[in-house]
Amino acid sequence: MKPKLKMRLGDLLVQEHIISEEQLIQALAEQKKTGKKLGRTLIDLAYISEEQLLRFLSQQLNIPFLDISRRAIAPQVINLLPEVQARRYRALVVEDHGDSVLVAMSDPADLQSMDNIEVLLAPKTIQIAVVTETQLLHAFDNLYRRTGEIDQIAGKLDEEYAADDQFNLASLTDDDSDNETTVVKLLQSIFKDAVQMRASDIHIEPGDKVLRIRQRIDGQLQEHTLPEVNIASALVLRLKLMAGLDISEKRLPQDGRFHMEVKGHKIDVRMSTMPIYHGESVVMRLLDQSAGLLTLNETGMPPAMLARVRQQIKRPHGMLLVTGPTGSGKTTTLYGILSELNTADRKIITVEDPVEYQLPRINQVQVNHKIGLDFSNVLRTTLRQDPDIIMVGEMRDQETVEIGLRGALTGHLVLSTLHTNDAVTSALRLLDMGAASYLVASALRVIIAQRLVRRVCEHCAQPFDMNAQDKVWLNSVSRRDFSQVNLRIGTGCQSCGGSGYRGRVGVFEILELDDAMIEAMRRGNPQDFAAAAYLSPNFTPLAESAFDYLAQGITTIEEVAKLVEEASETRMPLASEVHSHQDRV
């Protein structure tokens, strides 16, 4: 039985003294102008909040008020009501009891929508709950993934090719062909799903019997397989056309890029192809240009460390390195620094491969190795362009390193990245690359090493009680007391896709070279340099910084354990080992 109000909504709200008679009259007048429902009009006029109105309706209609942000809803339950109808009627199936379903609606007084939903879900009977429209719209974006749509279009494309007597390459380059239309629809669905799930990369990998489409979400790959492995060549061909690559070349790797708009997001796609046994593998990095750049404050760097970095970038010259493995957020940190330094009185030139984000006022140079426009050649010219600040995308070879170091000695602030695991070994890597020890000692000022760890989902976070094994492990790697801290873990919900994590945060260590480190570097003595670095009172290793996030409930033991394992692989001492060494000294 559908819930029904005994009186009109406006009269009920006045009767319960939630709004005044005058406010109702004004709302009714505004409703005539806009055509919106009375409840939405009252909310827009700020006479009542959305939650206040819905809780009132919940009481009047004797139906539950739900918080669906913390619920993990099974895909088969969600798909009982197709996305188009769910958005039209502002309704979501949240529970399936076999012969009945629980449907959450943002307007439980909308009897017309309720009748339509009953028809769509027949023969099941419906029970109504109320939920805020904000939560409902958020749930639509998170829960209605396009995997089913991808499966359906892939099947149709496979049928189209099976119906052809011969594989027609020309038809795939013809925008008017049926095959091409289907390919485009499939790619659109793949990109929409990736943007909806906040994926940073899309992998298309043909295998022997399946086509794998994988997305990297918060640093972790999630896989979706298609049995239509024969359509892989059509997808790759269309993507090559979009990126301006040679469609006839299948034996050699190729790189390209293209731009597209997906669900209101302007996406820059960097594409790489590689020949593999069963065809060509394609990996696409998605850069959301409409999301904007993160500032230094938004990187997650602790305030004390942030203050030290800002003090360092105020220096007129010297070299600052940001280090870490691929995908650790180095470029994001550098762009955050550049955003703070980007003022009218400074000339900034960047040398990048590729240019990921376009920044106003900054002269950005795209490296092109095919014509000899590499880092070292561009960097030489850059020094003759009267810059104040130079950003080099990556220190890749001895020549680039030495030019950068000399630039830092001749009055320029030089920013760059290095693919190393921690701050201490980064300085030593410059020596391994052939840079003179006196140049490194004179020019290098500060090194920032970083990683990314996954954040606990705030919507489903719960207190976490450590077991005995967890306690033993923590005691072995850290000297701090975790018995009184509030550890958390995500249980999985619709906001995080059931993973318990949503988003990532940077973990940092900063090494500022002091006199002892500079002297050891000048002598070219890596052991003395490392010892001086680890004994520096201002140096906190990456692992210890991760323990801070663990103690604050920002991340989990699982994520910290991964980082500590990486640290131990590079033989970077933990804080407990450093303090033990200090005690002996």
C-alpha positions as a printed NumPy array, in Angstrom:
array([[  0.   ,   0.   ,   0.   ],
       [  1.405,   3.374,  -1.033],
       [  1.913,   5.938,   1.753],
       [ -0.278,   9.017,   1.401],
       [ -0.459,  12.34 ,   3.214],
       [ -3.766,  13.079,   4.935],
       [ -3.379,  16.818,   4.244],
       [ -1.481,  18.875,   1.731],
       [  2.232,  19.18 ,   2.519],
       [  2.182,  22.955,   2.959],
       [ -0.763,  22.864,   5.349],
       [  0.876,  20.118,   7.395],
       [  4.113,  22.097,   7.731],
       [  2.199,  25.176,   8.879],
       [  0.122,  23.117,  11.3  ],
       [  3.272,  21.681,  12.878],
       [  4.797,  25.213,  13.076],
       [  7.741,  24.221,  10.889],
       [  7.036,  27.089,   8.484],
       [  4.778,  30.113,   8.825],
       [  1.641,  30.925,   6.84 ],
       [  3.478,  33.816,   5.188],
       [  6.333,  31.537,   4.121],
       [  3.854,  29.087,   2.613],
       [  2.188,  31.853,   0.619],
       [  5.564,  33.082,  -0.677],
       [  6.601,  29.522,  -1.534],
       [  3.361,  28.873,  -3.452],
       [  3.884,  32.087,  -5.426],
       [  7.462,  31.066,  -6.244],
       [  6.275,  27.583,  -7.2  ],
       [  3.95 ,  29.07 ,  -9.836],
       [  6.922,  30.88 , -11.395],
       [  9.39 ,  27.974, -11.419],
       [  7.098,  24.958, -11.761],
       [  9.086,  23.101,  -9.126],
       [  7.486,  20.981,  -6.441],
       [  6.553,  22.718,  -3.198],
       [  9.081,  20.78 ,  -1.113],
       [ 11.988,  21.748,  -3.41 ],
       [ 10.766,  25.359,  -3.475],
       [ 10.747,  25.53 ,   0.34 ],
       [ 14.294,  24.139,   0.408],
       [ 15.505,  26.592,  -2.263],
       [ 14.01 ,  29.477,  -0.282],
       [ 15.854,  28.199,   2.833],
       [ 12.607,  27.973,   4.81 ],
       [ 13.419,  24.357,   5.638],
       [ 16.415,  22.05 ,   5.102],
       [ 16.192,  18.996,   2.877],
       [ 16.85 ,  16.6  ,   5.759],
       [ 14.346,  18.382,   8.014],
       [ 11.642,  18.109,   5.353],
       [ 12.328,  14.444,   4.635],
       [ 12.398,  13.477,   8.304],
       [  9.034,  15.205,   8.686],
       [  7.633,  13.262,   5.721],
       [  9.085,  10.064,   7.168],
       [  7.113,  10.606,  10.368],
       [  3.898,  11.659,   8.631],
       [  3.938,   8.753,   6.186],
       [  5.276,   6.269,   8.739],
       [  8.114,   5.166,   6.458],
       [ 11.831,   4.825,   7.299],
       [ 14.378,   7.584,   6.676],
       [ 17.554,   6.024,   5.257],
       [ 21.213,   7.011,   5.133],
       [ 22.309,   5.07 ,   2.043],
       [ 25.839,   6.507,   1.958],
       [ 26.984,   3.732,   4.311],
       [ 25.156,   0.917,   2.554],
       [ 26.778,  -1.678,   0.322],
       [ 24.074,  -2.502,  -2.242],
       [ 24.493,  -5.512,  -4.516],
       [ 24.61 ,  -4.76 ,  -8.298],
       [ 21.769,  -7.202,  -9.026],
       [ 19.553,  -5.269,  -6.606],
       [ 20.483,  -1.909,  -8.136],
       [ 19.78 ,  -3.138, -11.664],
       [ 16.188,  -4.128, -10.844],
       [ 15.41 ,  -0.499, -11.724],
       [ 17.288,   0.689, -14.847],
       [ 19.357,   3.857, -14.486],
       [ 17.196,   5.939, -16.832],
       [ 14.054,   5.27 , -14.789],
       [ 15.915,   5.568, -11.481],
       [ 17.083,   9.077, -12.359],
       [ 13.696,  10.071, -13.815],
       [ 11.727,   9.031, -10.74 ],
       [ 14.491,   9.824,  -8.208],
       [ 14.293,   6.29 ,  -6.822],
       [ 16.723,   3.498,  -5.984],
       [ 16.122,  -0.154,  -5.104],
       [ 18.167,  -0.806,  -1.95 ],
       [ 16.842,  -4.203,  -0.762],
       [ 15.336,  -7.246,  -2.507],
       [ 13.26 ,  -9.581,  -0.332],
       [ 12.142, -11.855,  -3.152],
       [  8.474, -10.984,  -3.494],
       [  8.995,  -7.368,  -2.354],
       [ 11.629,  -4.641,  -2.653],
       [ 12.554,  -1.604,  -0.603],
       [ 12.748,   1.518,  -2.772],
       [ 14.364,   4.712,  -1.522],
       [ 12.835,   7.912,  -2.93 ],
       [ 13.65 ,  11.584,  -2.481],
       [  9.965,  12.531,  -2.796],
       [  7.75 ,   9.852,  -1.196],
       [  4.688,  12.03 ,  -1.797],
       [  5.068,  11.657,  -5.587],
       [  2.314,   9.111,  -6.192],
       [  2.648,   9.25 ,  -9.999],
       [  6.295,   8.167,  -9.862],
       [  5.382,   5.473,  -7.346],
       [  2.748,   4.054,  -9.728],
       [  5.295,   3.936, -12.574],
       [  7.851,   2.2  , -10.368],
       [  5.261,  -0.393,  -9.337],
       [  4.678,  -1.23 , -13.008],
       [  8.415,  -1.512, -13.704],
       [  9.067,  -3.775, -10.713],
       [  5.923,  -5.945, -11.01 ],
       [  5.139,  -8.577,  -9.834],
       [  7.201,  -7.524,  -6.81 ],
       [  5.467,  -5.258,  -4.327],
       [  7.284,  -2.102,  -3.267],
       [  7.931,  -0.66 ,   0.154],
       [  8.985,   2.978,   0.289],
       [ 11.769,   4.647,   2.278],
       [ 12.88 ,   8.255,   2.106],
       [ 16.399,   9.49 ,   1.329],
       [ 17.917,  12.897,   0.558],
       [ 18.193,  13.81 ,  -3.104],
       [ 21.877,  14.652,  -2.608],
       [ 22.63 ,  11.103,  -1.437],
       [ 20.467,   9.661,  -4.186],
       [ 22.264,  11.517,  -7.003],
       [ 25.615,  10.546,  -5.508],
       [ 24.487,   6.903,  -5.4  ],
       [ 23.412,   7.   ,  -9.068],
       [ 26.925,   8.08 , -10.096],
       [ 28.613,   5.469,  -7.912],
       [ 26.358,   2.454,  -8.356],
       [ 25.185,   2.444, -11.957],
       [ 28.388,   1.239, -13.555],
       [ 28.466,   0.606, -17.295],
       [ 29.835,  -2.94 , -17.212],
       [ 26.501,  -4.361, -18.381],
       [ 26.299,  -1.773, -21.146],
       [ 29.885,  -2.594, -22.174],
       [ 29.066,  -6.311, -22.31 ],
       [ 25.993,  -5.657, -24.456],
       [ 27.757,  -3.395, -26.986],
       [ 30.768,  -5.732, -27.166],
       [ 28.433,  -8.615, -28.   ],
       [ 26.756,  -6.579, -30.729],
       [ 30.119,  -5.584, -32.208],
       [ 31.26 ,  -9.208, -32.205],
       [ 28.09 , -10.225, -34.056],
       [ 28.665,  -7.519, -36.683],
       [ 32.161,  -8.782, -37.407],
       [ 31.024, -12.408, -37.426],
       [ 28.427, -11.503, -40.059],
       [ 31.102, -10.061, -42.367],
       [ 32.726, -12.532, -44.754],
       [ 36.026, -10.657, -44.574],
       [ 37.613,  -8.269, -42.134],
       [ 37.087,  -4.886, -43.786],
       [ 39.774,  -2.443, -42.618],
       [ 38.322,   0.399, -44.682],
       [ 34.94 ,   0.172, -42.963],
       [ 36.544,   0.827, -39.594],
       [ 37.928,   4.138, -40.788],
       [ 34.567,   5.208, -42.177],
       [ 32.601,   7.194, -39.614],
       [ 29.325,   6.289, -41.314],
       [ 29.75 ,   2.498, -41.077],
       [ 27.636,   0.493, -38.623],
       [ 30.74 ,  -1.188, -37.239],
       [ 32.396,   2.14 , -36.563],
       [ 29.299,   3.441, -34.793],
       [ 29.291,   0.411, -32.51 ],
       [ 33.03 ,   0.747, -31.792],
       [ 32.571,   4.386, -30.844],
       [ 29.664,   3.515, -28.538],
       [ 31.761,   0.839, -26.842],
       [ 34.673,   3.208, -26.29 ],
       [ 32.305,   5.879, -24.978],
       [ 30.941,   3.413, -22.424],
       [ 34.459,   2.361, -21.388],
       [ 35.537,   5.971, -20.863],
       [ 32.32 ,   6.934, -19.056],
       [ 32.73 ,   4.029, -16.658],
       [ 36.376,   4.954, -16.025],
       [ 35.587,   8.609, -15.306],
       [ 32.659,   7.62 , -13.091],
       [ 34.94 ,   5.349, -11.029],
       [ 37.732,   7.989, -10.851],
       [ 40.158,   5.699, -12.712],
       [ 43.612,   7.052, -13.529],
       [ 44.394,   4.465, -16.232],
       [ 42.584,   2.147, -18.653],
       [ 44.275,  -1.056, -19.846],
       [ 42.975,  -2.952, -22.902],
       [ 44.67 ,  -6.349, -23.092],
       [ 43.708,  -9.078, -25.604],
       [ 44.302, -12.609, -24.356],
       [ 43.842, -16.062, -25.81 ],
       [ 40.151, -16.415, -24.953],
       [ 39.12 , -13.129, -23.314],
       [ 39.601,  -9.401, -23.748],
       [ 40.575,  -7.771, -20.471],
       [ 39.606,  -4.171, -19.72 ],
       [ 41.234,  -3.046, -16.507],
       [ 41.016,   0.237, -14.617],
       [ 43.462,   1.546, -12.051],
       [ 41.395,   3.05 ,  -9.224],
       [ 43.223,   4.537,  -6.225],
       [ 46.371,   2.752,  -7.388],
       [ 44.743,  -0.71 ,  -7.633],
       [ 43.791,  -2.475, -10.868],
       [ 40.203,  -3.717, -11.231],
       [ 39.454,  -6.154, -14.048],
       [ 36.475,  -6.684, -16.344],
       [ 36.674,  -9.475, -18.935],
       [ 34.856,  -9.811, -22.245],
       [ 34.609, -13.12 , -24.155],
       [ 34.532, -11.193, -27.465],
       [ 38.318, -11.208, -27.898],
       [ 37.926, -10.678, -31.676],
       [ 36.839,  -7.061, -31.206],
       [ 40.219,  -6.059, -29.713],
       [ 41.69 ,  -5.104, -33.098],
       [ 38.713,  -2.819, -33.825],
       [ 39.125,  -1.025, -30.487],
       [ 42.866,  -0.57 , -30.948],
       [ 42.428,   0.666, -34.517],
       [ 39.863,   3.283, -33.519],
       [ 42.021,   4.468, -30.603],
       [ 45.016,   4.795, -32.934],
       [ 42.955,   6.974, -35.25 ],
       [ 41.936,   9.166, -32.324],
       [ 45.574,   9.536, -31.224],
       [ 46.901,  10.149, -34.748],
       [ 49.057,   7.003, -34.774],
       [ 50.048,   4.777, -37.708],
       [ 47.193,   2.267, -38.011],
       [ 49.221,  -0.048, -40.257],
       [ 52.076,  -0.424, -37.734],
       [ 51.431,  -3.323, -35.368],
       [ 54.967,  -4.55 , -34.79 ],
       [ 56.365,  -1.566, -32.918],
       [ 55.199,   0.359, -29.822],
       [ 53.627,   3.773, -30.415],
       [ 52.751,   6.717, -28.183],
       [ 50.128,   9.394, -28.717],
       [ 47.529,  11.517, -27.027],
       [ 44.062,  12.934, -27.636],
       [ 41.45 ,  15.02 , -25.841],
       [ 37.831,  14.224, -25.154],
       [ 34.917,  15.327, -22.991],
       [ 33.235,  12.706, -20.808],
       [ 30.286,  13.487, -18.523],
       [ 31.268,  17.151, -18.353],
       [ 34.941,  16.353, -17.663],
       [ 37.641,  17.499, -20.093],
       [ 39.991,  14.519, -20.272],
       [ 43.509,  14.502, -21.698],
       [ 44.347,  10.912, -22.703],
       [ 47.962,   9.76 , -23.025],
       [ 48.037,   6.516, -24.958],
       [ 50.689,   3.822, -25.36 ],
       [ 50.469,   0.725, -27.552],
       [ 52.696,  -2.346, -27.339],
       [ 52.69 ,  -5.526, -29.47 ],
       [ 51.993,  -8.654, -27.397],
       [ 51.448, -12.311, -28.307],
       [ 47.695, -12.021, -28.902],
       [ 47.614,  -8.573, -30.524],
       [ 48.333,  -5.112, -29.169],
       [ 48.058,  -3.936, -25.583],
       [ 46.829,  -0.362, -25.032],
       [ 47.316,   1.644, -21.844],
       [ 45.717,   5.068, -21.485],
       [ 46.499,   7.554, -18.715],
       [ 43.527,   9.816, -17.992],
       [ 44.227,  13.369, -16.862],
       [ 41.127,  15.285, -15.801],
       [ 41.891,  18.846, -16.877],
       [ 38.567,  20.142, -15.514],
       [ 39.375,  18.952, -11.974],
       [ 42.054,  21.603, -11.575],
       [ 45.468,  21.314,  -9.981],
       [ 45.977,  20.424,  -6.362],
       [ 47.609,  23.098,  -4.257],
       [ 50.388,  22.26 ,  -1.831],
       [ 47.844,  22.423,   0.98 ],
       [ 45.76 ,  19.724,  -0.725],
       [ 48.589,  17.2  ,  -1.22 ],
       [ 48.293,  15.98 ,   2.377],
       [ 51.722,  17.221,   3.409],
       [ 51.817,  17.784,   7.206],
       [ 51.788,  21.48 ,   8.219],
       [ 55.279,  21.398,   9.766],
       [ 56.751,  19.804,   6.646],
       [ 54.783,  22.173,   4.427],
       [ 56.298,  25.154,   6.231],
       [ 59.797,  23.77 ,   5.618],
       [ 59.105,  23.264,   1.914],
       [ 57.769,  26.803,   1.572],
       [ 60.868,  28.138,   3.297],
       [ 63.068,  26.232,   0.849],
       [ 61.292,  27.417,  -2.306],
       [ 61.774,  31.033,  -1.196],
       [ 65.496,  30.625,  -1.863],
       [ 66.64 ,  32.354,  -5.052],
       [ 68.77 ,  29.436,  -6.25 ],
       [ 69.551,  25.785,  -5.619],
       [ 68.043,  22.442,  -6.643],
       [ 64.926,  20.816,  -5.178],
       [ 64.185,  17.205,  -6.086],
       [ 60.879,  15.351,  -5.705],
       [ 61.433,  11.601,  -5.801],
       [ 59.447,   8.399,  -5.798],
       [ 58.361,   5.572,  -8.115],
       [ 56.008,   6.018, -11.062],
       [ 52.524,   7.034,  -9.943],
       [ 53.578,   8.38 ,  -6.543],
       [ 52.343,  11.923,  -7.225],
       [ 55.676,  13.64 ,  -7.934],
       [ 54.327,  15.759, -10.791],
       [ 51.325,  16.827,  -8.71 ],
       [ 53.648,  18.073,  -5.957],
       [ 55.836,  19.941,  -8.448],
       [ 52.812,  21.626, -10.029],
       [ 51.631,  22.587,  -6.533],
       [ 55.003,  24.244,  -5.902],
       [ 54.911,  25.993,  -9.281],
       [ 51.426,  27.331,  -8.557],
       [ 52.733,  29.042,  -5.429],
       [ 55.792,  30.433,  -7.225],
       [ 53.848,  31.609, -10.284],
       [ 53.814,  35.386,  -9.833],
       [ 54.215,  38.243, -12.31 ],
       [ 57.739,  39.066, -11.118],
       [ 59.152,  35.58 , -11.798],
       [ 59.889,  33.948, -15.139],
       [ 59.281,  30.216, -14.98 ],
       [ 60.19 ,  27.746, -17.727],
       [ 59.352,  24.046, -17.622],
       [ 60.766,  21.202, -19.738],
       [ 58.334,  18.277, -19.665],
       [ 57.635,  14.957, -21.34 ],
       [ 54.74 ,  15.347, -21.753],
       [ 53.155,  18.618, -20.624],
       [ 50.37 ,  17.327, -18.38 ],
       [ 48.66 ,  20.534, -17.261],
       [ 48.807,  23.94 , -18.912],
       [ 49.606,  26.748, -16.498],
       [ 49.087,  30.455, -17.24 ],
       [ 52.156,  32.703, -17.411],
       [ 54.544,  29.711, -17.362],
       [ 56.561,  28.873, -20.491],
       [ 56.126,  25.118, -20.926],
       [ 58.24 ,  23.178, -23.423],
       [ 57.208,  19.747, -24.71 ],
       [ 60.168,  17.398, -25.259],
       [ 60.278,  15.751, -28.71 ],
       [ 62.993,  13.099, -28.975],
       [ 62.257,  12.401, -32.653],
       [ 63.689,  15.774, -33.678],
       [ 66.406,  15.914, -31.025],
       [ 64.451,  18.176, -28.689],
       [ 65.433,  16.297, -25.543],
       [ 65.848,  17.432, -21.939],
       [ 69.51 ,  18.405, -22.183],
       [ 69.141,  20.386, -25.428],
       [ 66.085,  22.274, -24.203],
       [ 67.71 ,  22.916, -20.82 ],
       [ 70.737,  24.599, -22.432],
       [ 68.461,  26.971, -24.328],
       [ 66.323,  27.523, -21.238],
       [ 69.304,  28.914, -19.326],
       [ 69.69 ,  31.578, -22.057],
       [ 66.021,  32.643, -21.7  ],
       [ 66.661,  34.594, -18.475],
       [ 64.513,  32.381, -16.206],
       [ 64.196,  32.71 , -12.446],
       [ 62.831,  29.208, -11.963],
       [ 63.327,  26.104, -14.099],
       [ 61.347,  22.884, -13.795],
       [ 62.798,  19.795, -15.482],
       [ 60.311,  16.952, -15.77 ],
       [ 62.86 ,  14.269, -14.919],
       [ 66.612,  13.89 , -14.394],
       [ 67.265,  11.059, -16.85 ],
       [ 70.949,  11.199, -17.746],
       [ 74.301,  12.635, -16.691],
       [ 74.165,  15.56 , -19.099],
       [ 70.746,  16.731, -17.905],
       [ 71.796,  16.351, -14.259],
       [ 74.977,  18.388, -14.692],
       [ 73.258,  21.167, -16.658],
       [ 70.563,  21.34 , -13.983],
       [ 73.116,  21.463, -11.164],
       [ 75.128,  24.197, -12.9  ],
       [ 71.905,  26.134, -13.468],
       [ 71.205,  25.907,  -9.74 ],
       [ 74.68 ,  27.309,  -9.055],
       [ 74.26 ,  30.244, -11.41 ],
       [ 71.301,  31.89 ,  -9.72 ],
       [ 68.33 ,  29.723, -10.695],
       [ 65.907,  27.705,  -8.61 ],
       [ 65.791,  24.301, -10.319],
       [ 62.956,  21.848,  -9.622],
       [ 62.979,  18.282, -10.903],
       [ 62.043,  14.658, -10.235],
       [ 64.02 ,  11.454,  -9.879],
       [ 62.807,   7.855,  -9.924],
       [ 64.216,   6.669,  -6.607],
       [ 62.644,   5.102,  -3.538],
       [ 63.624,   7.548,  -0.79 ],
       [ 65.31 ,  10.877,  -0.175],
       [ 68.695,   9.587,   0.993],
       [ 69.341,   7.314,  -1.966],
       [ 68.213,  10.099,  -4.336],
       [ 71.267,  12.21 ,  -3.511],
       [ 73.507,   9.196,  -4.002],
       [ 71.803,   8.373,  -7.319],
       [ 73.044,  11.68 ,  -8.732],
       [ 76.608,  10.478,  -8.053],
       [ 75.82 ,   7.121,  -9.687],
       [ 74.589,   8.984, -12.775],
       [ 78.03 ,  10.568, -13.115],
       [ 77.504,  14.003, -11.552],
       [ 80.575,  15.46 ,  -9.852],
       [ 80.318,  15.232,  -6.062],
       [ 81.306,  18.885,  -5.603],
       [ 78.473,  19.975,  -7.949],
       [ 75.88 ,  17.968,  -6.026],
       [ 77.184,  19.256,  -2.689],
       [ 77.112,  22.873,  -3.865],
       [ 73.759,  22.897,  -5.681],
       [ 71.43 ,  20.351,  -4.033],
       [ 69.368,  21.922,  -1.232],
       [ 66.374,  19.702,  -0.439],
       [ 64.884,  16.348,  -1.453],
       [ 61.218,  15.411,  -1.009],
       [ 60.39 ,  11.7  ,  -1.268],
       [ 56.771,  10.613,  -1.448],
       [ 54.288,   7.779,  -1.84 ],
       [ 50.519,   7.552,  -2.067],
       [ 48.445,   5.464,   0.339],
       [ 44.724,   4.828,   0.106],
       [ 42.377,   6.722,   2.41 ],
       [ 39.81 ,   4.941,   4.538],
       [ 36.353,   5.66 ,   3.097],
       [ 34.671,   8.191,   5.384],
       [ 31.209,   6.843,   4.58 ],
       [ 31.823,   3.312,   5.915],
       [ 34.744,   3.818,   8.337],
       [ 34.524,   1.77 ,  11.519],
       [ 36.828,   1.379,  14.546],
       [ 39.401,  -1.358,  14.06 ],
       [ 40.687,  -3.586,  16.835],
       [ 44.15 ,  -4.982,  16.176],
       [ 44.785,  -8.682,  16.619],
       [ 47.901, -10.045,  18.302],
       [ 49.753, -10.395,  15.009],
       [ 49.133,  -6.757,  14.116],
       [ 50.453,  -5.627,  17.508],
       [ 53.614,  -7.727,  17.188],
       [ 54.287,  -6.339,  13.727],
       [ 53.744,  -2.702,  14.756],
       [ 56.001,  -3.121,  17.791],
       [ 58.719,  -4.538,  15.537],
       [ 58.717,  -1.634,  13.082],
       [ 57.817,   1.387,  15.241],
       [ 58.62 ,   2.568,  18.746],
       [ 55.363,   4.478,  19.241],
       [ 52.461,   3.204,  21.351],
       [ 49.403,   2.295,  19.269],
       [ 47.344,   0.941,  22.155],
       [ 45.513,   4.242,  22.774],
       [ 44.943,   5.4  ,  19.183],
       [ 41.7  ,   5.047,  17.213],
       [ 42.538,   2.862,  14.225],
       [ 39.876,   2.632,  11.5  ],
       [ 38.975,   0.419,   8.583],
       [ 36.396,   0.756,   5.795],
       [ 33.759,  -1.954,   5.717],
       [ 32.767,  -1.274,   2.087],
       [ 29.828,   0.773,   0.788],
       [ 28.439,   2.262,  -2.398],
       [ 30.68 ,   5.342,  -2.144],
       [ 33.875,   3.288,  -2.295],
       [ 32.611,   0.487,  -4.51 ],
       [ 32.911,  -1.99 ,  -1.646],
       [ 36.695,  -1.545,  -1.319],
       [ 36.693,   0.317,   2.007],
       [ 38.957,   2.985,   0.488],
       [ 38.165,   6.195,  -1.367],
       [ 40.919,   8.461,  -2.667],
       [ 44.591,   8.603,  -1.756],
       [ 46.818,  10.848,   0.325],
       [ 50.522,  11.61 ,   0.023],
       [ 53.112,  10.321,   2.501],
       [ 56.251,  12.439,   2.533],
       [ 59.758,  12.678,   3.865],
       [ 61.929,  15.763,   3.47 ],
       [ 65.71 ,  15.847,   3.592],
       [ 67.34 ,  19.272,   3.913],
       [ 71.078,  19.059,   3.4  ],
       [ 73.024,  20.356,   6.418],
       [ 76.763,  20.96 ,   6.8  ],
       [ 77.562,  17.351,   7.731],
       [ 75.712,  15.968,   4.698],
       [ 77.24 ,  18.558,   2.353],
       [ 80.751,  17.761,   3.562],
       [ 80.211,  14.003,   3.147],
       [ 78.816,  14.592,  -0.326],
       [ 81.739,  16.836,  -1.259],
       [ 84.106,  13.989,  -0.336],
       [ 81.968,  11.568,  -2.356],
       [ 81.428,   9.348,   0.682],
       [ 77.94 ,   7.731,   0.434],
       [ 78.189,   5.938,   3.803],
       [ 78.952,   9.106,   5.726],
       [ 76.239,  10.976,   3.828],
       [ 73.611,   8.348,   4.665],
       [ 74.668,   8.256,   8.32 ],
       [ 74.497,  12.057,   8.598],
       [ 71.05 ,  12.056,   6.928],
       [ 69.53 ,   9.418,   9.208],
       [ 70.942,  11.13 ,  12.295],
       [ 69.555,  14.536,  11.284],
       [ 66.999,  15.685,  13.902],
       [ 64.755,  17.127,  11.176],
       [ 64.571,  13.927,   9.123],
       [ 61.612,  11.562,   9.558],
       [ 61.575,   8.509,   7.239],
       [ 58.591,   7.763,   5.012],
       [ 57.491,   4.821,   7.114],
       [ 57.231,   6.916,  10.281],
       [ 55.174,   9.506,   8.404],
       [ 52.825,   6.706,   7.326],
       [ 52.453,   5.662,  10.973],
       [ 51.113,   9.174,  11.674],
       [ 48.295,   8.585,   9.161],
       [ 47.623,   5.189,  10.713],
       [ 47.341,   6.694,  14.197],
       [ 44.951,   9.364,  12.873],
       [ 42.694,   6.759,  11.253],
       [ 43.375,   8.132,   7.756],
       [ 44.751,   4.843,   6.385],
       [ 45.024,   1.203,   7.439],
       [ 47.648,  -1.259,   8.613],
       [ 47.41 ,  -2.95 ,   5.195],
       [ 48.471,   0.22 ,   3.377],
       [ 51.228,   1.072,   5.858],
       [ 52.608,  -2.478,   5.658],
       [ 53.039,  -2.113,   1.879],
       [ 54.98 ,   1.095,   2.336],
       [ 57.168,  -0.336,   5.123],
       [ 57.939,  -3.342,   2.939],
       [ 59.135,  -1.026,   0.159],
       [ 61.241,   0.879,   2.686],
       [ 62.89 ,  -2.308,   3.945],
       [ 63.662,  -3.398,   0.381],
       [ 65.811,  -0.305,  -0.049],
       [ 67.375,  -0.938,   3.382],
       [ 66.12 ,   2.411,   4.637],
       [ 66.303,   2.325,   8.448],
       [ 63.089,   2.904,  10.361],
       [ 62.899,   5.442,  13.151],
       [ 63.428,   2.698,  15.736],
       [ 66.754,   1.76 ,  14.133],
       [ 67.854,   5.392,  13.89 ],
       [ 67.073,   6.036,  17.549],
       [ 68.873,   2.834,  18.515],
       [ 71.945,   4.021,  16.628],
       [ 71.706,   7.441,  18.284],
       [ 71.539,   5.775,  21.711],
       [ 74.722,   3.851,  20.987],
       [ 76.467,   6.993,  19.755]])
